[in-house]
Amino acid sequence: MIEIYYASSASGMVKQFAQRLGRPAHDLGERDVRRSVPDGPWVLVTPSYKTGNPDNDTIPEPVRRFLRDPATRRRLVGVMGSGNRNFGEHYQAAARTIARVSGRPVLFEFELQGTQWDVEDARAILDELDAALDTAHHG
């Protein structure tokens, strides 16, 4: 089962979403989690923040630190992003940037903490990934 690693702001909206996915979810706000390396395939759930400053990245610092490890980056299978449509061009900027730089897909995008339907859709995507990885691993 693919595990989730997430960053969440003080609002806790991404944390709420990650914990509703029905699989192990690890908070990158915790130092021990940030310093760990996933044992297998994992999916990142990250918020994007509007900065309005081209020199100030929208990627949360805990995510940036976690992705410094080469093994961690290799095991990343995809990104899910939380955003706010009010941010205009910055909507989903962190998830889209990480996906582009890592060569991994944006698996799902949702607004704020997501709806019940968003959670169901994200769960289905993760279940499909689990099945695909199992097939690839076991032939």
Buried (B, 14 or more C-beta within 10 A) or exposed (E): BBBBBBBBEEEEBBBBBBBBBEBEBBBBBEEEBBEBEBEEBBBBBBBBBBEEEEEEBBBBEBBBBBBEBEEBBEBBBBBBBBBBEEBEEBBBBBBBBBBEEBEBEBBBBBBBBBEEEBBEBBBEBBBEBBEEBEEEEEE
